């Protein structure tokens, strides 16, 4: 589904309305057979395809690293997410299928061993060693992403090889959150996305569970109270993405996925408002809008949302598969899943004529399920989403 939305919308961003409507007309014509698609079988088949794809790439870690950095450098998190997000997907597989935990842990190790040096290089700790950091240095995106991956690795493996690093980064993030008094972490030294604080808190909650602690829940409550007072859109009751912004679908879908792991009630409340103000079903296409209905800072989209189509966000809707799974929303999950079989044809249709995007750094390719590596990584995580523990635990 993320590919259908994204690839059709890419033509708009490239400036070609003709390239947009031709594939959409074909999509409309194919809606009748698409309605008969078995969503469960489609989700399972796409999961296998993405798993096999990343398995193949990770057989040669150095080549995957080069590919990811080359093709994802345009994205703000392009040196982090192409490694962290697939690692979280493998953790999902290991949790969902306990007999595959060793295999999942092995793939995670490959990705972690690629990610750690990149984070160290970007954060710049003394001597290049993250264990020598004494402060999080306003690097919430990099350190929270790494810490969540390390926390999830501990869910599928007891080998402890990353235990010291996990403990150290957790200590830095926890200290920063305590000092912030409920306020957000900085994502980067120059700016803040509130989502990164949710990622940090999720990683710390998992650390607590591993070590029999209960220190994170009060921090989460303080932060949710802070954002209700200082970072909530008054018209929708949804959290804004960053100062002066509106609520954003690419942000909210992932927040639902993570909050479900730490505070089920908060996730349910967030999702209910999110679906009310962002979900649209236009008949020939459905998904989560990037901006609330009736609002929008851009009709085209940006590097975070991916190019929009009639307001629907590719990233919001792709990760929305995971959000719908997290909330047991089978209606929306199946609606999104039934669009997945259309992806390969749209990719093939657009690949020959699509213009290069974002400074000639993104090109559509049939090498990927969604048309590009970053999209495949995001879809791999979303489509494999599982709860890290049952509500009764």
C-alpha positions as MATLAB code, in Angstrom:
seq = 'XXXXXXXXXXXXXXXXXXXXXXXXXXXXXXXXXXXXXXXXXXXXXXXXXXXXXXXXXXXXXXXXXXXXXXXXXXXXXXXXXXXXXXXXXXXXXXXXXXXXXXXXXXXXXXXXXXXXXXXXXXXXXXXXXXXXXXXXXXXXXXXXXXXXXXXXXXXXXXXXXXXXXXXXXXXXXXXXXXXXXXXXXXXXXXXXXXXXXXXXXXXXXXXXXXXXXXXXXXXXXXXXXXXXXXXXXXXXXXXXXXXXXXXXXXXXXXXXXXXXXXXXXXXXXXXXXXXXXXXXXXXXXXXXXXXXXXXXXXXXXXXXXXXXXXXXXXXXXXXXXXXXXXXXXXXXXXXXXXXXXXXXXXXXXXXXXXXXXXXXXXXXXXXXXXXXXXXXXXXXXXXXXXXXXXXXX';
ca = [
       0.000    0.000    0.000;
       2.753    2.468    0.863;
       4.166    1.870   -2.600;
       0.883    2.527   -4.394;
       0.440    5.836   -2.641;
       4.055    6.846   -2.821;
       4.746    5.932   -6.397;
       1.623    7.559   -7.747;
       2.404   10.643   -5.708;
       6.008   10.742   -6.837;
       4.803   11.799  -10.256;
       3.086   14.809   -8.718;
       6.238   15.832   -6.900;
       8.167   15.430  -10.129;
       5.758   17.862  -11.749;
       3.879   15.512  -14.062;
       0.142   15.375  -13.537;
      -0.187   13.083  -16.556;
       2.125   10.548  -14.943;
      -0.069   10.627  -11.843;
      -3.505   10.104  -13.308;
      -2.599    7.387  -15.783;
      -1.685    4.882  -13.045;
      -4.572    6.058  -10.874;
      -7.047    5.374  -13.658;
      -5.686    1.856  -13.861;
      -5.977    1.530  -10.104;
      -9.634    2.498  -10.288;
     -10.224   -0.090  -13.007;
      -8.649   -2.770  -10.846;
     -10.537   -2.036   -7.644;
     -13.130   -4.761   -8.246;
     -10.607   -7.613   -8.318;
      -8.622   -5.927   -5.534;
     -11.714   -6.094   -3.327;
     -11.492   -9.869   -3.505;
      -7.882   -9.982   -2.295;
      -7.351  -12.022    0.869;
      -5.760   -9.429    3.191;
      -4.244  -11.992    5.548;
      -2.572  -13.879    2.724;
      -1.400  -10.612    1.187;
       0.161   -9.408    4.426;
       1.899  -12.754    4.940;
       3.184  -12.867    1.383;
       4.503   -9.311    1.498;
       6.192  -10.040    4.803;
       8.003  -13.004    3.251;
       9.049  -10.935    0.260;
      10.489   -8.164    2.416;
      12.163  -10.623    4.781;
      13.803  -12.464    1.901;
      14.870   -9.174    0.352;
      16.639   -7.944    3.480;
      18.070  -11.420    4.128;
      19.698  -11.341    0.732;
      21.098   -7.854    1.151;
      22.479   -8.538    4.613;
      24.510  -11.476    3.382;
      26.949   -8.771    2.298;
      26.886   -6.158    5.082;
      29.432   -3.793    3.532;
      27.476   -3.647    0.295;
      24.217   -3.063    2.163;
      25.842   -0.245    4.129;
      27.028    1.411    0.932;
      23.639    0.963   -0.746;
      21.724    2.339    2.237;
      23.943    5.381    2.659;
      23.941    6.117   -1.053;
      20.202    5.762   -1.587;
      18.909    7.143    1.715;
      21.240   10.079    2.260;
      18.515   12.521    1.245;
      16.465   11.645    4.336;
      17.216   13.384    7.668;
      17.528    9.994    9.367;
      19.135    8.346    6.351;
      22.214    7.252    8.310;
      20.104    5.701   11.064;
      16.723    4.384    9.937;
      17.868    2.113    7.053;
      19.661    0.107    9.756;
      17.468    0.644   12.825;
      14.062    0.115   11.211;
      14.839   -3.274    9.581;
      16.431   -4.346   12.874;
      13.123   -3.607   14.631;
      11.335   -5.629   11.949;
      13.581   -8.619   12.624;
      12.844   -8.248   16.326;
       9.137   -8.398   15.462;
       9.732  -11.656   13.595;
      11.712  -13.122   16.472;
       8.981  -12.238   18.954;
       6.178  -13.494   16.714;
       7.965  -16.758   15.914;
      10.083  -17.875   18.905;
      11.746  -20.648   16.905;
      13.204  -17.951   14.654;
      14.764  -15.926   17.448;
      18.335  -17.019   16.768;
      17.936  -16.190   13.102;
      16.334  -12.817   13.912;
      19.036  -11.995   16.445;
      21.707  -12.762   13.869;
      20.205  -10.350   11.356;
      19.832   -7.743   14.069;
      23.505   -8.113   14.979;
      24.492   -7.408   11.403;
      22.436   -4.219   11.373;
      23.507   -3.102   14.864;
      27.161   -3.578   13.993;
      26.615   -1.312   11.000;
      24.586    1.235   12.982;
      26.800    1.720   16.037;
      29.839    3.117   14.146;
      27.599    5.473   12.165;
      25.981    6.810   15.336;
      29.403    7.229   16.944;
      30.697    9.031   13.877;
      27.763   11.442   13.846;
      27.506   12.062   17.591;
      31.278   12.407   18.028;
      31.928   10.964   21.513;
      35.404   11.219   23.064;
      37.732    8.841   21.305;
      34.886    7.815   18.997;
      33.451    5.526   21.712;
      29.800    5.857   22.663;
      30.580    4.397   26.079;
      32.555    7.553   26.808;
      29.620    9.903   26.276;
      28.733   11.867   29.409;
      25.633   13.579   28.001;
      23.191   12.804   25.235;
      24.440   15.931   23.429;
      20.985   16.790   22.037;
      21.141   13.725   19.789;
      17.731   12.284   20.597;
      17.095   10.798   17.154;
      20.326    8.850   16.862;
      20.607    7.707   20.475;
      16.910    6.878   20.933;
      16.829    4.876   17.704;
      19.945    2.955   18.702;
      18.660    2.371   22.227;
      15.325    1.031   21.011;
      17.111   -1.417   18.722;
      19.354   -2.546   21.590;
      16.310   -2.958   23.829;
      14.572   -5.060   21.188;
      17.683   -7.145   20.657;
      17.501   -8.039   24.347;
      13.955   -9.299   23.724;
      15.153  -11.940   21.274;
      18.640  -12.731   22.586;
      20.204  -13.219   26.008;
      23.809  -13.119   24.828;
      24.405   -9.713   26.457;
      26.901   -8.506   23.880;
      25.343   -5.042   23.753;
      24.384   -4.888   27.438;
      27.017   -2.305   28.449;
      26.149    0.008   25.595;
      22.413   -0.406   26.206;
      22.856    0.404   29.886;
      25.014    3.437   29.145;
      22.755    4.988   26.508;
      19.710    4.280   28.694;
      21.365    6.127   31.553;
      22.101    9.137   29.359;
      18.553    9.314   27.985;
      16.942    8.811   31.382;
      19.072   11.542   32.919;
      18.169   13.941   30.124;
      14.457   13.221   30.516;
      14.598   13.741   34.263;
      16.458   17.017   33.803;
      13.858   18.070   31.239;
      11.029   17.756   33.767;
       8.640   16.193   31.253;
       9.724   18.276   28.283;
      11.002   16.734   25.063;
      14.491   15.647   24.144;
      16.162   17.495   21.326;
      16.212   15.384   18.180;
      19.348   17.087   16.906;
      21.279   20.022   18.328;
      19.429   22.399   16.025;
      15.817   21.182   16.226;
      13.290   18.919   17.928;
      10.682   16.418   16.797;
       8.570   15.330   19.757;
       8.356   11.798   18.384;
      11.944   11.059   19.406;
      11.006   11.422   23.071;
       8.383    8.694   22.646;
      11.037    6.477   21.067;
      13.408    7.161   23.961;
      10.717    6.405   26.540;
       9.799    3.168   24.780;
      13.425    2.058   24.837;
      13.669    2.879   28.535;
      10.468    1.026   29.385;
      11.886   -2.064   27.699;
      15.105   -1.612   29.658;
      13.056   -1.458   32.868;
      11.252   -4.700   32.047;
      14.525   -6.440   31.337;
      15.970   -5.394   34.683;
      12.880   -5.477   36.893;
      12.678   -1.700   37.260;
       9.734    0.709   37.203;
      11.389    4.059   36.577;
      10.058    4.958   33.138;
       6.296    5.001   33.648;
       6.414    8.246   35.703;
       8.591    9.854   33.026;
       6.101    8.892   30.330;
       3.203   10.319   32.340;
       5.091   13.578   32.837;
       5.876   13.853   29.164;
       2.308   13.113   28.049;
       1.094   15.760   30.510;
       3.670   18.220   29.167;
       2.638   17.752   25.575;
      -1.049   18.009   26.465;
      -0.304   21.461   27.886;
       2.308   22.653   25.419;
       2.230   20.576   22.235;
      -1.379   19.712   21.390;
      -3.448   21.012   18.487;
      -6.578   22.561   20.045;
      -8.842   21.649   17.121;
      -8.085   17.919   17.029;
      -6.630   17.154   20.439;
      -3.693   15.496   18.667;
      -0.038   16.116   19.522;
       1.790   18.398   17.131;
       4.958   17.066   15.535;
       7.304   19.892   16.487;
       7.079   23.557   17.552;
       4.716   25.615   15.372;
       3.635   22.513   13.388;
       0.361   20.660   13.016;
      -0.213   16.992   13.885;
       1.444   14.885   11.176;
       0.446   11.453    9.972;
       3.997   10.194    9.472;
       4.621   11.024   13.128;
       1.332    9.792   14.586;
       1.317    6.364   12.930;
       4.682    5.536   14.468;
       3.692    7.008   17.824;
       0.737    4.623   17.954;
       3.035    1.687   17.180;
       5.384    2.611   20.020;
       2.881    3.820   22.606;
       1.022    0.516   22.297;
       4.166   -1.120   23.696;
       4.255    1.086   26.791;
       0.803    2.528   27.537;
      -2.113    0.780   25.866;
      -4.724    3.284   27.017;
      -2.722    6.265   25.780;
      -2.233    4.525   22.424;
      -5.945    3.789   22.106;
      -6.882    7.387   22.854;
      -4.336    8.689   20.378;
      -5.432    6.299   17.639;
      -9.112    7.144   18.047;
      -8.407   10.840   17.476;
      -5.942   10.069   14.719;
      -8.410    7.938   12.781;
     -11.149   10.541   13.230;
      -9.086   13.408   11.871;
      -6.695   11.725    9.406;
      -8.277    8.602    7.904;
      -9.959    8.969    4.507;
     -11.426    6.430    2.110;
     -11.873    7.842   -1.374;
     -13.139    4.612   -2.881;
     -10.293    4.058   -5.305;
      -7.695    4.707   -2.601;
      -7.657    4.966    1.193;
      -5.170    5.893    3.858;
      -4.098    8.280    6.573;
      -3.739   11.931    5.639;
      -0.463   13.639    6.442;
      -2.354   16.639    7.845;
      -5.710   16.716    9.667;
      -8.771   17.012    7.465;
      -9.270   20.581    6.355;
      -5.722   21.534    7.266;
      -2.381   21.265    5.552;
       0.903   23.087    5.477;
       1.722   21.604    2.075;
      -0.361   20.086   -0.688;
       2.693   18.339   -2.082;
       4.444   16.898    0.970;
       8.055   16.865    2.002;
      10.952   14.528    2.649;
       9.335   13.179    5.848;
       5.828   12.585    4.543;
       6.863   11.588    1.015;
       4.833   13.234   -1.771;
       1.124   13.363   -0.994;
      -1.793   12.250   -3.127;
      -5.047   14.031   -2.406;
      -3.719   14.660    1.094;
      -2.955   11.013    1.854;
       0.539   10.446    3.207;
       2.564    7.481    1.938;
       4.616    7.272    5.133;
       1.569    7.841    7.333;
      -0.340    5.080    5.542;
       2.569    2.671    5.272;
       3.337    2.871    8.977;
      -0.432    3.026    9.443;
      -0.498   -0.698    8.686;
       1.425   -1.164   11.924;
      -0.778    1.290   13.798;
      -3.911   -0.539   12.655;
      -2.378   -3.868   13.708;
      -1.434   -2.393   17.073;
      -5.023   -1.301   17.664;
      -6.621   -4.458   16.269;
      -8.345   -2.286   13.682;
      -8.959   -5.017   11.130;
     -11.224   -2.836    8.975;
      -8.523   -0.286    8.200;
      -5.772   -2.901    8.190;
      -7.592   -4.961    5.572;
      -8.493   -1.874    3.549;
      -4.829   -0.970    3.342;
      -3.742   -4.562    2.733;
      -6.066   -4.987   -0.244;
      -4.127   -2.271   -2.056;
      -0.773   -4.044   -1.682;
      -1.119   -6.325   -4.763;
      -1.312   -3.235   -6.956;
       2.185   -2.133   -5.990;
       4.298   -4.159   -8.480;
       2.311   -3.025  -11.491;
       2.471    0.616  -10.454;
       6.222    0.331   -9.840;
       6.712   -1.144  -13.307;
       4.477    1.510  -14.811;
       6.269    4.445  -13.264;
       9.865    3.225  -13.299;
      10.687    4.005  -16.946;
       9.255    7.522  -16.963;
       9.527    8.789  -13.398;
      11.784   11.779  -12.945;
      14.529   11.732  -10.301;
      13.449   13.308   -7.027;
      15.011   15.349   -4.256;
      18.111   16.486   -6.064;
      18.445   13.374   -8.212;
      18.926   11.188   -5.125;
      15.743    9.062   -5.222;
      14.724    6.965   -8.175;
      11.915    4.482   -8.494;
      13.163    0.945   -9.037;
      11.559   -2.460   -9.383;
      14.367   -3.754   -7.169;
      12.168   -2.708   -4.244;
       8.651   -3.583   -3.167;
       7.751    0.073   -2.617;
      10.050    1.453   -5.273;
      12.933    2.469   -2.993;
      14.938    1.061   -0.087;
      13.752    3.483    2.587;
      10.129    2.646    1.840;
      10.847   -1.082    2.043;
      12.484   -0.679    5.446;
       9.491    1.216    6.809;
       6.984   -1.241    5.356;
       8.990   -4.197    6.725;
       8.634   -2.813   10.256;
       4.985   -1.846    9.935;
       3.781   -5.060    8.360;
       5.538   -7.211   10.987;
       4.413   -5.157   14.006;
       3.711   -7.251   17.126;
       3.171   -6.397   20.802;
       6.313   -6.958   22.829;
       4.185   -8.413   25.588;
       0.548   -9.232   26.135;
      -1.687   -6.841   28.051;
      -2.164   -9.423   30.826;
       1.571   -9.649   31.535;
];
